[in-house]
Amino acid sequence: MDPERNHHCESRGGGSGWSLAGTPQDYVLGHVRAVLPDRVTDDSRIVVRGGRIEAVEDHLAGASCDVDGGGLLCIPGLIDVHSDALERERAPRPSAVLPWDFALLSLEGKLSAAAVTTVFHGAAFQHKTARGTERTVGGAAELCEAVRARGAGPVDHRVLHRLDVRSEEGAKALAAELASAEAGALVSHEDHTPGIGQYVDRRQMERYLVGADGLTPEEAEQHVTDMIAERGELLDVREENLAWLGELARSGRIRLLGHDPESAEEIGALCTRGGSVAEFPTTTAAALAAREHGLPVVAGAPNVLRGHSHAGNVSARELAARGLVTALASDYLPSGLLAAVFRLVDDLGLPAAIGLVTSGPAEVAGLTDRGRLEPGLRADLALVDPGGRWPLVRAVLPGGAA
């Protein structure tokens, strides 16, 4: 830190990775480069009162502060609208299943280290995917209960309800869960049947089953064949579930996301249904149609980071460079969010790139109280060192006062 600037600031932390223990609700953060929606400031002072941003202003000579940011970038805390990381945290090995509450606490540390202050955990209400690590409706309900029980902390834990539209059992369990959920709950409808959507090439799912669940190639091939055969038998269930979700969406009871749309026709149907978001479009045509309809588009940060989709679908980096992406989601890798953002800075500029993990996901989730460094919003703040090959999170200061 600059010793001349530090003369007027008292740091309450210590060491290169300082933090504010318990993060007070009232403090002044000084000498930061604030990433605003349209620009990056040279030297700013952020005043926090009651856990909310009171002011973002120039740090004039002689002005006091409680903490000296040392010229680091200050960005809003990241918002992750689709994370399956909790499932992985709970079962780091197929036969090593941990308690939900421990997994959530363990993951919380990784989320904070990645500057994530709001996360939507995917709860998969479905009857069948793969053997070994099969998702169940019972597991989805347990995940939701664990999130509810976590309470206040450095991360605001929420749920993204994921429904397999061909699962009658999943729909019944989701209906029970939504009965006690707040209006506007996020619900994503999906169909992972091989041959369409994410797995348009059935071999992609077969390879996944071999690698993730330990099936032999022959077992994986037969499992995928069985799923394709079952698809035709469940068309009525699919149509009933989509109609039900449409009713909930149009009434404002839920905020509906369409998962893995692959065509303009699917986007049109999603809009008619009352859908609000296109999640992980698999083609450029679907992403273009979504933006033409005014829908936010969510893409995967790991896709951007790697430069291509693991399932052979459209490159999220190409979509973002064309201005077709509203938000990036971690999918399964929280640490990939900021890394992906800095892969896009040359194409988008820093403010727009940071917006993909802050204000963009806030729009996707319908959250109006966070995602930007503006007076009145939650003081979820992160200090980031952009130097080196990858950005480093130096500190996270969660706000969140009502």
C-alpha positions as CSV (number, residue, x, y, z in Angstrom):
1,M,0.0,0.0,0.0
2,D,1.1,3.6,-0.6
3,P,2.5,4.8,2.7
4,E,1.6,8.4,1.9
5,R,-2.1,7.6,1.3
6,N,-2.2,5.2,4.2
7,H,-1.4,8.1,6.5
8,H,-5.1,9.0,6.5
9,C,-6.4,5.5,6.7
10,E,-6.6,2.9,9.5
11,S,-6.7,-0.7,8.3
12,R,-8.6,-3.0,10.5
13,G,-7.1,-6.1,9.0
14,G,-3.6,-7.4,8.6
15,G,-1.3,-9.1,6.1
16,S,-1.6,-9.3,2.3
17,G,-5.0,-11.0,2.5
18,W,-6.6,-8.8,5.0
19,S,-10.3,-8.8,5.7
20,L,-12.7,-7.1,8.1
21,A,-13.6,-9.7,10.7
22,G,-17.4,-9.7,10.9
23,T,-17.5,-6.8,8.3
24,P,-19.0,-3.9,10.2
25,Q,-22.1,-2.2,8.8
26,D,-20.5,1.2,8.9
27,Y,-17.1,2.0,7.4
28,V,-15.2,3.9,4.7
29,L,-13.1,2.1,2.2
30,G,-10.6,4.3,0.5
31,H,-8.1,4.5,-2.3
32,V,-9.7,2.0,-4.6
33,R,-10.3,1.9,-8.4
34,A,-14.1,1.5,-8.4
35,V,-15.5,-0.5,-11.3
36,L,-18.8,1.4,-12.1
37,P,-21.2,0.3,-14.8
38,D,-19.7,2.7,-17.4
39,R,-16.2,3.4,-16.2
40,V,-13.3,2.7,-13.8
41,T,-12.3,5.4,-11.4
42,D,-8.7,6.4,-10.6
43,D,-9.0,6.8,-6.8
44,S,-12.3,6.4,-5.0
45,R,-13.7,6.4,-1.5
46,I,-16.7,4.2,-0.8
47,V,-18.9,5.1,2.2
48,V,-20.9,2.3,3.7
49,R,-23.7,2.9,6.3
50,G,-26.0,0.2,7.6
51,G,-24.6,-2.3,5.2
52,R,-25.6,-0.2,2.2
53,I,-23.5,2.0,-0.1
54,E,-24.0,5.6,0.9
55,A,-21.6,7.2,-1.6
56,V,-19.0,6.5,-4.2
57,E,-16.8,9.6,-4.5
58,D,-13.4,10.8,-5.3
59,H,-10.9,10.2,-2.5
60,L,-9.6,13.7,-2.1
61,A,-6.3,14.5,-0.4
62,G,-6.7,14.4,3.4
63,A,-10.0,12.6,3.4
64,S,-10.1,9.8,6.0
65,C,-11.0,6.2,5.6
66,D,-11.1,3.1,7.8
67,V,-9.5,0.8,5.3
68,D,-7.0,1.6,2.6
69,G,-7.7,-0.4,-0.6
70,G,-4.2,0.2,-1.9
71,G,-5.3,1.0,-5.4
72,L,-7.0,-2.4,-5.9
73,L,-10.0,-2.8,-8.1
74,C,-13.3,-2.6,-6.1
75,I,-16.2,-4.5,-7.7
76,P,-19.6,-5.6,-6.5
77,G,-19.8,-9.0,-5.0
78,L,-20.4,-11.6,-7.6
79,I,-23.8,-13.1,-8.2
80,D,-23.9,-16.7,-9.4
81,V,-27.3,-17.6,-10.8
82,H,-26.6,-21.3,-11.6
83,S,-24.2,-23.4,-9.4
84,D,-24.1,-27.1,-9.1
85,A,-21.0,-26.9,-6.9
86,L,-22.9,-27.9,-3.8
87,E,-23.7,-31.3,-5.2
88,R,-20.0,-31.9,-5.8
89,E,-19.0,-30.6,-2.4
90,R,-21.5,-33.0,-0.8
91,A,-20.2,-36.0,-2.7
92,P,-16.5,-35.4,-3.6
93,R,-16.4,-39.2,-4.4
94,P,-19.5,-41.3,-5.5
95,S,-19.2,-43.3,-2.3
96,A,-18.2,-40.4,0.0
97,V,-21.4,-38.5,0.8
98,L,-21.1,-35.7,3.4
99,P,-23.8,-34.0,5.5
100,W,-25.6,-31.2,3.6
101,D,-24.9,-28.6,6.3
102,F,-21.2,-29.4,6.3
103,A,-21.0,-29.3,2.5
104,L,-22.7,-25.9,2.5
105,L,-20.3,-24.5,5.1
106,S,-17.3,-25.9,3.3
107,L,-18.5,-24.5,-0.1
108,E,-19.1,-21.1,1.5
109,G,-15.4,-20.7,2.1
110,K,-14.7,-21.4,-1.6
111,L,-17.4,-19.0,-2.7
112,S,-16.1,-16.2,-0.6
113,A,-12.6,-16.8,-1.9
114,A,-14.0,-16.4,-5.4
115,A,-15.8,-13.1,-4.5
116,V,-19.2,-14.7,-4.8
117,T,-21.6,-13.0,-2.3
118,T,-24.9,-14.3,-3.7
119,V,-25.4,-17.8,-5.1
120,F,-28.3,-19.8,-6.5
121,H,-27.7,-23.5,-5.8
122,G,-29.2,-25.9,-8.4
123,A,-31.7,-28.3,-6.9
124,A,-32.5,-30.9,-9.5
125,F,-36.1,-32.2,-9.3
126,Q,-35.8,-35.1,-11.7
127,H,-36.3,-38.9,-11.7
128,K,-33.4,-40.1,-13.8
129,T,-30.1,-39.0,-15.2
130,A,-27.3,-41.4,-14.7
131,R,-26.4,-44.2,-12.3
132,G,-23.9,-43.8,-9.6
133,T,-24.4,-40.1,-9.0
134,E,-28.1,-40.1,-9.8
135,R,-30.0,-37.0,-8.7
136,T,-33.3,-37.6,-6.9
137,V,-36.2,-35.5,-5.9
138,G,-35.5,-36.4,-2.3
139,G,-32.0,-35.0,-2.7
140,A,-33.4,-31.8,-4.2
141,A,-35.7,-31.3,-1.2
142,E,-32.8,-31.9,1.2
143,L,-30.7,-29.3,-0.7
144,C,-33.5,-26.7,-0.4
145,E,-33.9,-27.4,3.3
146,A,-30.1,-27.0,3.9
147,V,-30.1,-23.7,2.1
148,R,-33.0,-22.5,4.2
149,A,-31.4,-23.6,7.4
150,R,-28.0,-21.9,6.7
151,G,-29.2,-18.5,7.8
152,A,-27.3,-15.2,7.4
153,G,-23.6,-15.3,6.6
154,P,-21.0,-13.9,4.2
155,V,-22.8,-15.5,1.3
156,D,-26.5,-15.1,0.5
157,H,-27.6,-18.7,-0.3
158,R,-30.6,-19.2,-2.6
159,V,-32.1,-21.9,-4.7
160,L,-32.4,-22.4,-8.5
161,H,-35.2,-25.0,-8.8
162,R,-34.4,-27.2,-11.8
163,L,-37.2,-29.4,-13.2
164,D,-36.8,-32.2,-15.7
165,V,-39.9,-31.6,-17.7
166,R,-40.3,-35.4,-18.3
167,S,-40.4,-36.2,-14.6
168,E,-43.9,-36.5,-13.0
169,E,-42.3,-37.3,-9.7
170,G,-40.0,-34.2,-9.9
171,A,-43.0,-31.9,-10.7
172,K,-44.9,-33.1,-7.7
173,A,-41.9,-32.5,-5.4
174,L,-41.3,-29.1,-6.9
175,A,-44.9,-28.1,-6.4
176,A,-44.6,-29.0,-2.7
177,E,-41.4,-26.9,-2.5
178,L,-42.8,-23.9,-4.2
179,A,-45.8,-23.9,-1.9
180,S,-43.6,-22.3,0.8
181,A,-41.2,-20.4,-1.5
182,E,-41.4,-16.6,-2.0
183,A,-43.0,-15.2,-5.2
184,G,-40.5,-14.9,-8.0
185,A,-38.5,-18.1,-7.1
186,L,-36.2,-19.1,-9.9
187,V,-37.3,-22.2,-11.8
188,S,-35.4,-23.6,-14.8
189,H,-37.1,-26.2,-17.0
190,E,-34.8,-28.6,-18.8
191,D,-34.7,-31.8,-20.9
192,H,-31.4,-33.6,-20.9
193,T,-32.6,-36.4,-23.1
194,P,-29.8,-37.5,-25.4
195,G,-30.2,-36.3,-28.9
196,I,-31.5,-32.8,-28.1
197,G,-30.4,-29.7,-26.3
198,Q,-27.1,-30.0,-24.5
199,Y,-26.6,-33.5,-25.6
200,V,-27.6,-33.3,-29.2
201,D,-24.7,-35.6,-29.9
202,R,-25.6,-38.7,-27.7
203,R,-21.9,-39.6,-27.6
204,Q,-21.3,-36.6,-25.3
205,M,-23.5,-38.1,-22.7
206,E,-22.1,-41.5,-23.1
207,R,-18.6,-40.1,-22.5
208,Y,-19.9,-38.3,-19.4
209,L,-21.4,-41.4,-18.0
210,V,-18.1,-43.3,-18.4
211,G,-16.0,-40.5,-16.9
212,A,-18.3,-39.3,-14.1
213,D,-20.2,-42.5,-13.1
214,G,-17.8,-45.2,-14.0
215,L,-20.0,-47.0,-16.5
216,T,-18.3,-49.1,-19.2
217,P,-18.8,-47.8,-22.7
218,E,-21.3,-50.6,-23.4
219,E,-23.3,-49.8,-20.2
220,A,-23.3,-46.1,-21.1
221,E,-24.5,-46.8,-24.7
222,Q,-27.3,-48.9,-23.4
223,H,-28.3,-46.4,-20.7
224,V,-28.5,-43.6,-23.3
225,T,-30.5,-45.8,-25.6
226,D,-33.0,-46.5,-22.8
227,M,-33.3,-42.8,-22.1
228,I,-34.1,-42.0,-25.7
229,A,-36.7,-44.8,-25.8
230,E,-38.3,-43.4,-22.7
231,R,-38.5,-39.9,-24.1
232,G,-41.4,-40.8,-26.4
233,E,-43.3,-42.4,-23.5
234,L,-43.2,-39.2,-21.5
235,L,-44.4,-36.6,-24.0
236,D,-47.7,-36.1,-22.1
237,V,-45.8,-35.5,-18.9
238,R,-43.6,-33.0,-20.6
239,E,-46.6,-31.0,-22.0
240,E,-48.4,-31.0,-18.7
241,N,-45.3,-29.8,-16.8
242,L,-44.6,-27.0,-19.3
243,A,-48.2,-25.9,-19.2
244,W,-48.1,-25.8,-15.4
245,L,-44.9,-23.9,-15.3
246,G,-46.3,-21.4,-17.8
247,E,-49.3,-20.7,-15.5
248,L,-46.9,-20.1,-12.6
249,A,-44.7,-17.8,-14.7
250,R,-47.5,-15.7,-16.2
251,S,-49.1,-15.2,-12.7
252,G,-45.7,-14.0,-11.3
253,R,-45.4,-16.9,-8.9
254,I,-42.0,-17.9,-10.4
255,R,-39.3,-16.5,-12.6
256,L,-39.0,-19.1,-15.4
257,L,-35.7,-19.9,-17.2
258,G,-35.5,-22.1,-20.3
259,H,-32.4,-24.4,-20.1
260,D,-30.4,-25.3,-23.1
261,P,-32.6,-23.8,-25.9
262,E,-31.3,-24.8,-29.3
263,S,-33.5,-22.8,-31.8
264,A,-35.4,-19.6,-32.4
265,E,-38.6,-21.7,-32.2
266,E,-37.8,-22.8,-28.7
267,I,-37.1,-19.3,-27.6
268,G,-40.5,-18.2,-29.1
269,A,-42.2,-21.0,-27.2
270,L,-40.4,-20.0,-24.0
271,C,-41.7,-16.4,-24.4
272,T,-45.2,-17.5,-25.0
273,R,-45.0,-19.7,-21.9
274,G,-44.1,-16.6,-19.8
275,G,-40.3,-17.4,-19.6
276,S,-38.0,-14.6,-18.5
277,V,-34.5,-15.9,-19.2
278,A,-32.6,-18.1,-21.8
279,E,-30.2,-20.2,-19.9
280,F,-27.2,-21.7,-21.7
281,P,-28.4,-21.5,-25.3
282,T,-26.6,-24.2,-27.3
283,T,-26.6,-22.3,-30.6
284,T,-26.0,-18.8,-31.9
285,A,-29.5,-18.8,-33.4
286,A,-31.1,-19.4,-30.0
287,A,-29.0,-16.6,-28.3
288,L,-29.9,-14.2,-31.1
289,A,-33.5,-15.0,-30.8
290,A,-33.5,-14.5,-27.1
291,R,-31.9,-11.1,-27.3
292,E,-34.4,-10.1,-30.1
293,H,-37.2,-11.1,-27.7
294,G,-35.6,-9.0,-24.9
295,L,-34.7,-12.0,-22.8
296,P,-31.5,-12.0,-20.7
297,V,-29.0,-14.7,-21.7
298,V,-27.0,-16.8,-19.3
299,A,-23.8,-18.5,-20.5
300,G,-21.3,-20.7,-18.7
301,A,-18.1,-19.2,-17.3
302,P,-16.1,-22.5,-17.8
303,N,-17.1,-22.4,-21.5
304,V,-15.6,-18.8,-21.7
305,L,-12.5,-19.8,-19.7
306,R,-11.8,-22.9,-21.9
307,G,-12.8,-21.2,-25.1
308,H,-15.4,-23.8,-26.1
309,S,-18.2,-25.9,-24.8
310,H,-17.4,-29.3,-23.2
311,A,-20.5,-30.7,-24.9
312,G,-19.6,-29.4,-28.4
313,N,-22.2,-26.6,-28.3
314,V,-21.7,-22.9,-29.2
315,S,-18.7,-21.0,-27.7
316,A,-19.9,-18.7,-24.9
317,R,-16.8,-16.5,-25.5
318,E,-18.0,-15.9,-29.1
319,L,-21.5,-15.1,-27.9
320,A,-20.2,-12.7,-25.3
321,A,-17.9,-10.9,-27.8
322,R,-21.0,-10.4,-30.0
323,G,-22.9,-8.8,-27.1
324,L,-25.4,-11.7,-26.7
325,V,-24.6,-12.6,-23.1
326,T,-26.2,-10.9,-20.1
327,A,-24.7,-13.0,-17.3
328,L,-22.1,-15.7,-16.7
329,A,-22.8,-18.5,-14.3
330,S,-20.2,-20.7,-12.7
331,D,-22.2,-23.9,-13.5
332,Y,-19.8,-26.1,-11.5
333,L,-16.7,-23.9,-11.0
334,P,-17.1,-20.8,-8.7
335,S,-13.5,-19.7,-9.2
336,G,-14.0,-19.6,-12.9
337,L,-16.3,-16.5,-12.8
338,L,-13.6,-13.8,-12.4
339,A,-11.1,-15.7,-14.5
340,A,-13.7,-15.9,-17.4
341,V,-14.4,-12.2,-17.0
342,F,-10.8,-11.2,-17.5
343,R,-10.7,-13.3,-20.7
344,L,-13.4,-10.9,-22.1
345,V,-11.9,-7.6,-21.1
346,D,-10.2,-7.0,-24.5
347,D,-13.5,-7.6,-26.3
348,L,-15.9,-5.8,-23.9
349,G,-13.9,-3.5,-21.7
350,L,-13.6,-4.0,-17.9
351,P,-16.9,-2.4,-16.8
352,A,-19.0,-4.5,-19.2
353,A,-17.1,-7.6,-18.5
354,I,-17.5,-7.2,-14.7
355,G,-21.2,-6.6,-15.4
356,L,-21.6,-10.2,-16.6
357,V,-21.0,-11.5,-13.1
358,T,-22.6,-8.6,-11.1
359,S,-25.4,-6.4,-12.6
360,G,-26.2,-9.0,-15.4
361,P,-27.0,-11.9,-13.1
362,A,-28.9,-9.5,-10.8
363,E,-31.1,-8.7,-13.8
364,V,-31.5,-12.4,-14.5
365,A,-32.6,-13.2,-11.0
366,G,-34.8,-10.1,-10.6
367,L,-32.7,-8.7,-7.8
368,T,-32.7,-4.9,-7.7
369,D,-30.8,-4.3,-4.5
370,R,-27.3,-5.5,-5.6
371,G,-24.9,-5.9,-8.4
372,R,-23.7,-2.3,-8.9
373,L,-21.6,0.2,-6.9
374,E,-24.4,2.7,-6.5
375,P,-25.9,4.5,-3.4
376,G,-28.7,2.6,-1.8
377,L,-27.6,-0.9,-2.9
378,R,-26.1,-3.6,-0.7
379,A,-22.4,-3.0,0.1
380,D,-21.3,-6.4,-1.1
381,L,-17.8,-5.4,-2.1
382,A,-14.7,-7.3,-3.4
383,L,-11.1,-6.1,-3.8
384,V,-9.4,-7.6,-6.8
385,D,-5.8,-7.5,-8.0
386,P,-5.9,-7.8,-11.8
387,G,-2.2,-8.2,-12.1
388,G,-0.6,-11.4,-13.3
389,R,-2.1,-14.0,-15.6
390,W,-5.2,-14.5,-13.4
391,P,-7.1,-12.0,-11.2
392,L,-6.7,-12.5,-7.4
393,V,-9.4,-11.8,-4.9
394,R,-7.7,-9.9,-2.0
395,A,-10.7,-9.3,0.2
396,V,-14.5,-9.6,0.3
397,L,-16.7,-7.3,2.4
398,P,-20.3,-8.5,2.4
399,G,-23.0,-6.0,3.2
400,G,-26.6,-7.0,3.1
401,A,-28.2,-4.9,5.7
402,A,-32.0,-4.5,5.2
